[in-house]
Amino acid sequence: MSTMETAVQHARVLRRYLDQHHLDVHRLWWSAFQLGGDVGETEIDAYVHECLHLPPAVRGLLVRAAQTAAAASSPPGHAGNPA
């Protein structure tokens, strides 16, 4: 699988995770910002809709941010893992 295909697959998995946990892009952005990320909400929205490719480090941060946001909005032990 190429790097581009991997990035697209990661975006799809993240988008499904957001949908499953009823998280929107704004909540993901806010969580990423709190973790030290500097990617904007518009860029995150474009990424999860496969219109923008982000570097692996940023993708990893978004996964952590999604997990953090899901854990904050879910009962204990139900946050799951988007990867």
One Martini backbone bead per residue (centre of mass of N, CA, C, O) as a GRO file, in nm:
protein
   83
    1MET     BB    1   0.097   0.036   0.023
    2SER     BB    2   0.077   0.351  -0.009
    3THR     BB    3   0.099   0.649   0.141
    4MET     BB    4  -0.166   0.759   0.027
    5GLU     BB    5  -0.345   0.515   0.096
    6THR     BB    6  -0.293   0.528   0.397
    7ALA     BB    7  -0.407   0.811   0.447
    8VAL     BB    8  -0.692   0.749   0.349
    9GLN     BB    9  -0.750   0.521   0.546
   10HIS     BB   10  -0.718   0.689   0.803
   11ALA     BB   11  -0.946   0.887   0.742
   12ARG     BB   12  -1.174   0.678   0.735
   13VAL     BB   13  -1.140   0.570   1.020
   14LEU     BB   14  -1.178   0.837   1.165
   15ARG     BB   15  -1.460   0.902   1.060
   16ARG     BB   16  -1.598   0.654   1.179
   17TYR     BB   17  -1.526   0.715   1.469
   18LEU     BB   18  -1.674   0.980   1.489
   19ASP     BB   19  -1.951   0.865   1.423
   20GLN     BB   20  -1.967   0.648   1.652
   21HIS     BB   21  -1.906   0.899   1.879
   22HIS     BB   22  -2.037   1.172   1.809
   23LEU     BB   23  -1.816   1.344   1.652
   24ASP     BB   24  -1.684   1.641   1.563
   25VAL     BB   25  -1.457   1.848   1.426
   26HIS     BB   26  -1.449   2.050   1.653
   27ARG     BB   27  -1.384   1.849   1.879
   28LEU     BB   28  -1.125   1.746   1.751
   29TRP     BB   29  -0.978   2.012   1.739
   30TRP     BB   30  -0.985   2.080   2.040
   31SER     BB   31  -0.831   1.831   2.132
   32ALA     BB   32  -0.578   1.883   1.963
   33PHE     BB   33  -0.512   2.158   2.082
   34GLN     BB   34  -0.478   2.052   2.379
   35LEU     BB   35  -0.228   1.862   2.266
   36GLY     BB   36  -0.068   2.083   2.059
   37GLY     BB   37  -0.204   2.143   1.808
   38ASP     BB   38  -0.200   2.339   1.473
   39VAL     BB   39  -0.440   2.246   1.330
   40GLY     BB   40  -0.711   2.320   1.161
   41GLU     BB   41  -1.042   2.276   1.117
   42THR     BB   42  -1.042   2.278   0.807
   43GLU     BB   43  -0.820   2.063   0.771
   44ILE     BB   44  -0.964   1.837   0.918
   45ASP     BB   45  -1.211   1.828   0.740
   46ALA     BB   46  -1.056   1.763   0.481
   47TYR     BB   47  -0.929   1.501   0.580
   48VAL     BB   48  -1.195   1.335   0.657
   49HIS     BB   49  -1.276   1.395   0.332
   50GLU     BB   50  -1.016   1.343   0.146
   51CYS     BB   51  -0.879   1.653   0.061
   52LEU     BB   52  -0.638   1.606   0.271
   53HIS     BB   53  -0.300   1.572   0.353
   54LEU     BB   54  -0.128   1.445   0.632
   55PRO     BB   55   0.099   1.400   0.841
   56PRO     BB   56   0.171   1.148   1.052
   57ALA     BB   57   0.185   1.317   1.314
   58VAL     BB   58  -0.098   1.443   1.282
   59ARG     BB   59  -0.258   1.183   1.264
   60GLY     BB   60  -0.178   1.085   1.545
   61LEU     BB   61  -0.301   1.321   1.698
   62LEU     BB   62  -0.595   1.272   1.602
   63VAL     BB   63  -0.626   1.002   1.736
   64ARG     BB   64  -0.579   1.099   2.024
   65ALA     BB   65  -0.805   1.310   2.019
   66ALA     BB   66  -1.038   1.115   1.968
   67GLN     BB   67  -0.996   0.944   2.221
   68THR     BB   68  -1.027   1.176   2.422
   69ALA     BB   69  -1.310   1.268   2.337
   70ALA     BB   70  -1.452   0.995   2.379
   71ALA     BB   71  -1.379   0.960   2.679
   72ALA     BB   72  -1.527   1.229   2.770
   73SER     BB   73  -1.822   1.115   2.630
   74SER     BB   74  -1.791   0.842   2.784
   75PRO     BB   75  -1.806   0.581   2.940
   76PRO     BB   76  -1.620   0.394   3.108
   77GLY     BB   77  -1.456   0.177   2.872
   78HIS     BB   78  -1.585   0.317   2.567
   79ALA     BB   79  -1.379   0.454   2.352
   80GLY     BB   80  -1.175   0.305   2.195
   81ASN     BB   81  -1.023   0.247   1.852
   82PRO     BB   82  -0.925   0.388   1.535
   83ALA     BB   83  -0.667   0.188   1.443
   0.00000   0.00000   0.00000
